[in-house]
Amino acid sequence: MTSGPTTRTAWQPGGTNLPSGPAGWPSAPSGNGHGPDVGAPAVTIGSYPDYPSAQRVVDFLADNRFPVEHTAIVGTNLTLVETVLGRLNTGRAALIGAGTGAWFGLFIGLLFGIFTVGNWLAVILVGLVIGAIWGAVFGAVAHAMSGGQRDFTSASSLRAGQYAVTVDAQVADQARQLLGRLHQQPTG
């Protein structure tokens, strides 16, 4: 007993049916169409000016057997801070490149050294030296090609203006009770 082929209407731009792909005919996505479930609703139980204060609250909750797996520390009012570390010239760019290249060369040397029957230490050292040389060359060339557009080194970090401690709604009352005890304790 064989059944006949399923007929589908041809796909047309702007139509509601989709063309078949490598995996066959597409089906409608499952779920309610509102994206993945993100868990239980959260309630903010406190807001703090710095991370250590928020961490102290979560640590206190953990010490008092609160189910901290229902807790989150949420940083808000994020700011990107780029701290300038110093000037960058071609020589310093080559030095930084040599350091980065040396680490990569050491990694490659270790990989080759594992499979070497002879003098594995020489293989590691050669990888380190070759990596440092090529890193220095690439660092100097990259800086020279920038045309003086970025003659400084820097480090970027994100900082939050405020930290909120949130808990799942079903345990919010328990967290608030424990938090009330924390604020009644003398600091010292």
N, C-alpha and C positions, 0 to 999 in steps of 0.2 A: 504494500500500500504506500503510495507516494502522494505527497501533497504538492500542489502546484506552487510555483514561485510567488512570493509575496510581491504585489505590485505597489510601487510608491510613485508618487507624482514627482516629476522632475523638479529639481531645485531651480529657483529663480531669485535673482537679487531682490531683497526687500520682502521676500516671502516668509512664511512662518516655518517651513520645513528646512532642514539643514542638509547639505550634501554629505554623502558617506565619506568617511576618511579611512586611513589605513586599518583601523580597528573595526570597521563596519559602520552601521548606522548609529548615530548618537542617540542617547536616550535623555530624557529630562533629568535634571539634577535632583537628587534626593534632598530632603529637609524642607524647611519652611520658607526658604528663600531669603532669610535674614542673616545669613552667614553662620559661622561656627558658634556653638555654644561657648560662652566665656565664663561659665560658672555662676555661682550664687551672687546675688546683689551684694555689694560692699557698703559698709557704713563707716564713716570717718569718726574715730573715737578721740582723736587728738591731732593737733597741728603744732609743729616745732620749728624753730629758726635754724637748727643745724642737725646734721645726721646723727652725731653722738647722742643727742637728746632723744630722738626717735628710736635709736637702737637701744637705749636704756629702757624705754617703755616696753619694747618687744622682749628684751631680756628679762625684765620683771615679770611679764606675763608667762614666759617660759619657766621661770623659777617657781611660779605658783601653779604649775601643771595645767596651764591654759593650752588648748590645742593650737599652737602657733602656726600649724600648716594652713590655718584659715586667716592668716595675717599677712599684710603687705605694707611696705614702706614706699610711699609714692612721692617722688620729688616733683615739685611744680615750679613754675616761673624759671625755666631753664635758661641759662646764659652760657654761650660759648666764650671761653677766655683763652686767648692765644698769648702765652708768655714768651717774650723775646729773650732768647738765651745769649745771643752775641752776634758779632759780625760774621759774615761768610765771604771768604775770598776763595780763589781757585785752589790755593794750597790747603786751606782748611777743608774745602769740599773733597779734595783728594784724600786727605787724612780720614775724614768720616767715611768715605767710600772704601778706603783700605780696611777700616775696621769692620764694616759690614761684609765686605768681600772675604775677609779672613774667617769670619764666622761661617759663611757659606762654604768656603773652601775646607774648613775643618769638618763640617758636616759631610761633604762629599768624600773627603779623605777617610773619615771613619767608615763610611759605607764601603769604599774600596778596600780599606784595611781589613775589614771583616773577612773578605774573601781572598786575601793575599796569603800565600804560603810562606813567602820569604820575610823580608824585613818590613813588617806592617807599620812600624813607627816612621820609617822613611816615607811611606806612602801618605801617611797623615800629615807629616810636615810639608811635603811637596804640595798637597792639596791646599794647606793653609797659606803657603807662600804664593802659589799661583792665584788663589782667590784674592789675597790682599793686593797683588799687583793689578789684576783686572778690575777690582773694585776701585782702586785709586784712579785708574785710567778713566773708567766710566764716571766716577764722581767729578773729576776735573773737567771732562768733556761736557757733561750735563750742565755744570755751573757756567762754563764758558759759553754754551749755547743759549743760556737764559738771557744773555745780553744785559745783565745787571738789574733785572726785574725783581729779584728777590735776594738781596745781599745780606740776609740775616737767617739765623736758625731760630726755631721756636718750638714750643710744645703746646698742644691744644688740650683743653679739658672742659668738661661740662660741669657747671655748678648750678645747684638748685637754690632758689630763694626761700623755699619753705619745704618742709617734709611732713606729709600727712601719714598717720598710722591708720590703716583701714582693716576691718575684719568683716567676715561674712555676716550677713544680717542675722542668721539663726544663732550666733554666739555673741552678738553685740552687747546684750545685757550683762552677760557674764564678764566680758572684757571691761565694761564701764564700772562694774562693782570692784574689780581688781584694781583698776586705774584710780578709783577713789581712795583705795588704801595706799597706793603709791604716793599720792599727793598729800596724804595725812602724815607720812613719815617725815621726821626731821632730816634735813640734808646736812651732811657734814663730813 
